[in-house]
Amino acid sequence: MNLFSKTLARGLARGVFWFSLIIAVLLVQTNWSYFLGVGPEIAAKLDALIYMLSSNQFFMSILGINFMLTLVAIGFYSTNNRLVRLQNNYLEINGYTSCSEKSLNNFTYENYNDALIGLASTRAKHAVDLLGIAALTFIAIPAAPAIFSTYELALHGLKVSWVVSLPHLVLQNVGLLSMSKKDFNITPSEISKENLAQKSVIFVLPTSGKNIDTVKQSANSVLNWAQLVKNMYGLACHLEQWVVCEEKDHLQQTDRYKQIESHGSRIIVVPANYSTSNNTPYKARALQYTLELMKNEGLVGSSTWIYHQDDETMVGEDTILGVMDYVSAARPDNLYAVGIILYPNSWKGTPVRAQECSRSYDDLRLIYTTKTRGLLAFGHHGSHLLVRSDVEYGIGWDFGNVKAEDWIFGLMLWQKHRPNGSVLKGFAYEKPPFTASDLLKQRRRWLVGAGQVVFRKDIKLRYRLTALYGILSWLSALPSLLAFTLSIAHPTGGLFQWSGFITGFTWFSMYKYVSNGYSLNRRYIELEGGGFGPRLHLAASIAVGLFLDSLSPWYALFSRSKGFEVIKKEE
């Protein structure tokens, strides 16, 4: 039986399972006393007992919390078992050892392909389960609102947040279901050596110098993997690594930058007296200076590409091959590409670091929305971003004092051009924030940047409205989480008649947001210890981390930032 037949058979089997379960719920719901074979008196007593227990808020709270923890534990336990088996099989066949930050052997294109193929193979199962759970909750929670107090009215009002986040969750599901092997699979033998030899790629890493050791690792990862790819597959283009720093920082850390330069990177120093037409500061200023330097050196053209990095953006074999694959096959309308970022470096099972894995899954939404020319996009990558140099020069980075220069750049690109083929194969490997304070500061910068997008006159209204929705969707995360938790302790009925479908759709989508994000990162990180305990600890850490992430936009609303805050990426 081929893969398609197996997938179809499994999909049909799951469909039968959900259909049968829904029928059973309907039968029980219609006349459960007859269905269970008990008489009217026994049924009445059972009804009274159920009513008494359900009216006890303490009992229902304990029951609800226990039920949630059980579901999360079972889900993570089964997911991890499957992933561990897959990883062990792969390592046994290929002779790899466990991945750690000290050993980058796992940053290979085989591991990348396995991770994406593994995720893509779940699409049929995902679709059937999503519809099955949504249909089940649609049947099981048919009740209209049951509101008898001010508290219940307030609690019920929080449930509106479930509707607000619905478009975001729909796009996440579409991002997964629209995956295709052609978009993501890397095959080195299919990369044209002749076309590649005519291309140039400049890896640009602007830095404030506060994470200099991390910058060194990121820059060296490009040069080392590029050399390995050349030796192993005979694939090469004109490739350079540029590290862009400020003059003041260069003077303070001259020896450190010389070390980076000695490994093959080019150090670009932005003069202290350099200014742009719009007095753009910070990272965008450094990028604008770099573009002007490239223009003066004759490097801007349709055959030269720019790959953007942050301080901690390390690459692997898959990243280099993905970039080469894209530039070698680029057509005139292939102007830029974005890919999936993982967060395995400096990873620990703490709430702040564990929850960051979910962002990797959300990148599928981001990638899908690039195919709509940004019409449905709220957010944009500033790293793991590949842009044709003449296109980037035509747009520039001179946007004024902004906090989301990457998003503004993407919007300007979509307004000016009609790019096609925007999927960049290969992962980038970055670090999560280390502390809750760093996470809140980072998210605050993002929210402030999104607000700046909403009020920019040079951005079309439809993009500004999408940015506004993105802010509202993010703000809805906290009330959504509160509504979910409090509703278990004190049910108030459906949001509206037959709104159970939205409930099931939302709960399942949020679960997959966590589990699929973790599955993408799983083969690159290590749990401390084995067995069920560490996995349950991980599930709890992710839950706490998600709460912090949902709190962050509200923190941004009621706090002020001091300039452009650079997040610490070194311990």
Secondary structure, DSSP 4 states (H G I P E B T S, - for coil): --HHHHHHHHHHHHHHHHHHHHHHHHHHHHHHHHHTT--HHHHHHHHHHHHHHHT-HHHHHHHHHHHHHHHHHHHHHHHHHHHHHHHHHHHHHHTPPPPBTTB-TT-SHHHHHHHHHHHHTTHHHHHHHHHHHHHHHHHH--PPP---SHHHHHHHHHTHHHHHTHHHHHHHHHHHHT--HHHH---GGGS-HHHHHT-EEEEEEE--STTHHHHHHHHHHHHHHHHHHHHHH----EEEEEEEEEHHHHHHTHHHHHHHHHTTPEEEEEPTT---TT---HHHHHHHHHHHHHHHTT--STTEEEEE--TT-B--HHHHHHHHHHHHS--TT--EEEEEEE--TT--SSHHHHGGGHHHHHHHHHHHHHTTTTTT-----SSSEEEEHHHHHHH-S---S-S-HHHHHHHHHHHH------EEEEEEE----SSHHHHHHHHHHHHHHHHHHHT-TTS-HHHHHHHHHHHHHHHTHHHHHHHHHHHHHS----SSTTTHHHHHHHHHHHHHHHHHHHHHHGGG---SS-SHHHHHHHHHHHHHHHHHHHHHHHHHHT----SSPPPP---
